[in-house]
Amino acid sequence: MRNRSITYIFVTDQLLIIMRRDVFQAIADPVRRDIIGLLADDTLTVNAVAENFDISRPAISKHLRILNECGIITISKKGRERLCEIQPKNLMPVAEWIEQYRKLWEEKLDQFEDYLMKLQTRLPDEQAKNKENE
């Protein structure tokens, strides 16, 4: 699996800023996540993608450029149109990162379920004791 990232270096008079484009930056923005969702269903033209949002066409183009630079989508020309197609294999680093937390939360939820079961078994015992004491 190839981890694709692009590094941008911006130099000002006194400051060096390094920006890396990777899959996590791609999914950090809700508009880009929505674009990924759209393209997961079908290959769309840039215009078709833009029609789904209430933001400017240049803003959509910027989001598409970032997704393309991160390797999440490819943009190809077909005639006069530019087609956007998802590259799901490049989302694998996200899936792998999420997987470790899914396991953690499953364990936590299992522990919580065990705790609730103990409370449920304890409650009838306490109710029976209360009836005996009346």
N, C-alpha and C positions, 0 to 999 in steps of 0.2 A: 504494500500500500504506500503510495507516494503522498507525502504531506506537502502540499503546495502552499507556499507563502511568498509574499512579495514584500520587500523592505523598501520603504521610502525614507530618504534622508533629506531633511530640510535644514539648511544652515542660515542662521541670521547673524547679526553682528556679534552676539555673545552667547548664543544658545544653539545647541545641536539637538534636533528632535528626530528621533527614529520611530517610524510607524511601520508595523508589520501587518500585512493583510493575511488573515488566516480564517479558517472556517468559523471560529468563535466570534470574530469580529463580524462576519457575515450574518450570523444569526442574532447578533446583539440588538439589531433594530427591528421593531415590530413590522414595519413596512416590508423589509427584506424577508422576514419570516412568512408574511402573507404572500409575497411573490413566490417563495419556495413552495408554499402550499398550492398556489395556482398551477405552477409548472409541474408539480407532482402528478397532476391529473392529465396534462396534455402539453405538447409543444405549442407555444404561442408566439405570435409576432410581438414586436416591441409595442406597437400600437394597441394590440389586444390586451397586453398586460396593463398598459397605461389607462385603458378604459375602465379598469376595475378600481381605480383610486381617485380621490378628490384632491390630488396634488398635481403640480405642474409636470409637463412632459420632461423638461430637463431634470427635475428631481427624480423621476422614475428612471431616466437614463443613467443618472449617477448611481442609484441603487443597483441597477443591472450591471454597471461597470464594476462595482465592488464585488458583486456575486460572481462575475466572470473572472475577475482577478484572483478571487479565492478558490476558483475551480469548482464552484457549486453549480454554475450553469455554463453552457457554451452558447455563443451567439454566432450564427452562421448566416451568410447571405444566400437568398434564393430569389433570383430575379431582382426586383426592387425592394423586397422585404427582408428584414432581419429577423430570423427565427431564434427564439430562446428555448433551450432544452436543458432540463435538469440533469445533473451528473450525480446520482444518489450515492455512488460509492465514495464520493468525496465528503459525504456527511458522516462517514464511519467514525472519525475521531470524536464527534459529538455523541454518537450512540454509545461508544465505548466509555466515554467519560460519564454519561448519564447512568450507564449500567451499574457502575460501582455504587452510586447513590440509591438506585432502585433496590439493590440488595440490602443496603443499610435500612431503608425505610420499610421494606418487607419484614425485616427482623424486628424493628421497633413496633410495627403494627401487630405482629404475632405476639409480642410481649404484652401489648395493650389488650389484645383479645384474651390472653391467658388471665390477666388481671381482672377483666370484666367477668370472666367465667367464675373466678374465685368469689367475686362479690355476689354473683347470682346464687351460688351454692350456699354462701354464708347467710344471705337474706332469709331464705325459708327457715333455716335453723333458728335464727334470731326471732322470727315471727312465732314459731312454735313455742319457744321459751317464754315469750311475752304472754301467750295464751295460757300457758300453764300457771304463770304467776298471777293471773287475774282471778 
